[in-house]
Amino acid sequence: MIRKYGLFALWVVATGASFASLYLTEIAHYSATNLTWAQWICLFPLVVLAGQAAWHGFYQITSYLFPLTVTGLGLSVYQLAFQKSSPTAWLSLLAFGLINVILGLVAFASRKKHHENK
C-alpha cells in the first residue's frame, strides 16, 4: 500500500510545503534568509520529480531523491538551531522530516517487492 501511494503522499507534502512557503514569504511577508532559499532549492524540485514518479510508478526514484531531502532536512535543522523564531524553519523541518519518512518507507517497500520477485 505504501509503495503504491507513497510517492503520491510525498508529492502532496512537497506541494503543500511549497505553497505554504510561498504564502509565508509573499503574502505574510516573512523574510527569506539564505538558508531558507537553500531549503527551497531542495524542496521545489520534489514537486515535479515526485509527481512524475508517482504518475509513472517509478519507485526507483527514491535513491535519487534522498540527497535532496536529507540536505533539506539538514539545512532546516541547522536553521532552526540558529534562527528559532523563523516559521519557515519549523515548516521546513516538519515537511522534510515527513518527506524523509515517506521516502524511506517507499524505498523499503520497493526493495522488499523487488526481492520477492526474484
N, C-alpha and C positions, 0 to 999 in steps of 0.2 A: 504494500500500500504506500509506504513512504517513498519507495523507488518510483512509483507511478506519479504521485502528486507532489513529491518533494521539490522538484525543480520549479513547479508552478508556485508552491508556497514561498520558495526563495525569491522568485520574481515578484510576488505580491509584497513581501517585506522590503525588497530593494526599491520597488516603485513607491511604496508608501513613505519610506525614509527619504527618498529623493524629493518627493513633493513636500514633505514636512520641512526638509532643509531649505528648499526654495521659499516656502512660506515664511519661515523664521527670518530669513535674510531680506527678502523682497517686500513682504507685507508687514511683518512685525518689526522690521528694521534692526535686527541684531547684526552686529558687525561680524564679518567672517575673518578669522585670523588665517595666517599662513598654514597652520595645522588643519584648520577646517577645510581649506582648499585642497590640501593633500589628501584628506579623507574623501572628499568628493571625487577626486581623481580615481580613487579605488571604488567608490560606490556607483557612480553614474554608469560606467560600462556594464555593471552587473545587470542593469535593467534590460539592456539589449541582449547580452550574452545568455543570461538565464532564460529570458523569454524565448529566444530562438532554440535553445537546447530543450526547453520544455515542450515547445511546439513540435520539434522533430524527434523527441525521445532520445537525445544524445546524452546519455548518462555518464559517458566518459569525460565530460567537460569538468567534472569535479576536480580533477588533478590540475586543470588549467586555471580554475577559479580560486583555489586555495591561496596562491601567493597574493592575489588582490585582497581577499577577505582577511587573511592573517595580518597583512600590512595595515589595512584599515583599522582592525581591532587594536593593533599595537599603537598606532597613532592616536586613537581615541583614548586609550589608557594613559598614554603619555600626556595628552592634552588635559585630561581630567585631573591628573596629578598636579599640574601647574596652573590650570585655569578652572578652578572648581565651580565658579559661578556661570560658566558658559552652558546654556541649554543645548547648544549644538553638540557639545561633548557628551552629554548624557544620552541624547538621541542617537548619536553615532555608536556609543558603547552598547546600547541596547540593540540597535539594528545589526551591527557587526557580530555581536555575541549570538543573537538568534540566527543570523545567516550562517555563521560557522557551525552551529549545532545542526541546522538543517542539512548543510553541505556534508558534514561528517556522517550523518545518518544515510543520506543518499549514496555516498561513497561506499559505506559499509554494506548497504543493501545491494548495490550493484556488484560488488566483489563477491558477495555471498551467492547471488544469482549466477554470476559467471562461473564460479566453482561448481555449482550444482549442474550446470550444463555440460561440464567436461566428462 
